[in-house]
Amino acid sequence: MARRESRPERIARWALYVRAEVYGRGVGHALLNQAIGSAAAYLWVLDGNTRAIRFYRRQGFQFDGRSKTEPVGGERRMVRGEPGDGRCTHHADLNRRPAASG
């Protein structure tokens, strides 16, 4: 899912899932590349999700030391490109979810 924020230069992605039967076939890489290309970006990954952590490291992401606790568990932030603080408009936010309407 994707949406444009009020600042048109910022892309928001909030999930990247690949079915287990296609693991190792380049599908995740193709999806990420289609979504953000080689843009500077950041994302939050669940602690202990070693498959996702290895995948994002192969795509150039590194942990920046930030962490948070969500209802689903602990999460750590990974960044690619200029580290930024999450407010920079040149970073694509891979985990931003659309605000609830109503």
C-alpha positions in Angstrom: 0.0 0.0 0.0 1.2 3.5 -0.7 0.0 7.0 -0.3 1.3 10.5 -0.9 1.6 12.8 2.1 1.0 16.5 1.9 4.6 16.9 0.9 4.6 15.3 -2.6 8.4 14.5 -2.4 7.9 12.0 0.4 6.8 8.4 -0.3 5.2 6.3 2.4 5.3 2.5 2.4 4.2 0.6 5.4 4.5 -3.1 4.6 6.5 -5.5 2.5 5.4 -9.1 2.6 6.5 -12.0 0.4 5.0 -15.5 0.5 7.3 -18.2 1.9 7.1 -20.2 -1.3 8.9 -17.5 -3.2 11.6 -16.8 -0.6 15.1 -16.6 -2.2 13.8 -15.8 -5.7 14.3 -12.1 -5.7 10.7 -11.1 -5.3 11.3 -9.0 -2.1 14.2 -7.2 -3.8 12.0 -6.5 -6.9 9.2 -5.2 -4.7 11.5 -2.9 -2.7 13.1 -1.7 -5.8 9.8 -0.9 -7.4 8.6 0.9 -4.3 11.6 3.1 -3.5 14.4 2.3 -5.9 17.7 3.3 -4.4 16.3 6.3 -2.4 17.5 7.1 1.1 14.9 5.4 3.4 14.2 4.1 6.9 12.1 1.4 8.3 11.2 -0.4 11.6 11.9 -4.1 11.9 10.7 -6.4 14.7 13.4 -7.6 17.1 14.2 -11.2 16.3 13.0 -11.1 12.6 16.4 -12.3 11.4 15.1 -13.0 7.9 13.9 -9.4 7.4 17.1 -8.0 9.0 19.3 -10.0 6.7 17.2 -8.9 3.7 17.3 -5.2 4.5 21.1 -5.4 5.2 21.6 -6.8 1.7 19.6 -3.8 0.5 22.0 -1.4 2.2 20.1 -0.7 5.4 21.9 -0.5 8.8 20.6 -0.1 12.4 20.8 3.5 13.6 20.4 2.8 17.3 16.7 3.9 17.6 14.2 1.5 19.1 10.6 1.5 20.2 8.0 -0.8 21.7 4.8 -1.5 19.9 1.9 -3.8 20.8 3.4 -6.5 18.6 6.8 -6.2 20.3 10.1 -4.3 20.2 11.2 -2.7 16.9 14.5 -1.3 15.8 15.0 1.3 13.1 17.2 0.7 10.0 18.3 3.4 7.6 19.8 3.6 4.1 21.5 6.6 2.7 21.7 9.8 4.8 20.8 8.9 8.4 18.2 11.7 9.0 15.8 11.7 12.0 12.6 10.7 10.3 11.5 14.2 9.7 13.6 14.7 6.6 11.6 14.9 3.4 14.3 13.1 1.4 13.7 9.9 3.3 11.1 7.4 2.2 9.1 6.1 5.3 8.5 2.4 4.8 6.4 2.0 7.9 4.1 5.0 7.9 0.5 3.9 8.1 -2.3 6.1 6.9 -4.1 8.1 9.6 -7.5 6.8 10.6 -10.3 8.9 9.0 -13.5 9.7 10.5 
